Amino acid sequence: MRGDIGGIVIRLLILSFVVGFVLNVLNLDPGSLLRGIGGTVESVFTTAVDALRWAVPHILIGAIVVVPIWLVLYLLRYARGRR
């Protein structure tokens, strides 16, 4: 992001004006956008929590099988390396 700070500010102002104009043409206001973003964040959080609630039991069931097998194989490799 090297460059003239004034040029960057001017570009941001022009881009903000264009985006604001388009949003105004689409009858969108800042309040509705912020409410929509808040709803989106909430739905993403809810989806992530639901995914964890689904995944954690499966991970634990798999770990009951996988971890002991890994531990036995690790100990066998360790014992073989000590000879």
Buried (B, 14 or more C-beta within 10 A) or exposed (E): EEEEEEEEEEEEEEEEEEEEEEBEEEEEEEEEEEEEEEEEEEEEEEEEEEEEEEEEEEEEEEEEEEEEEEEEEEEEEEEEEEE
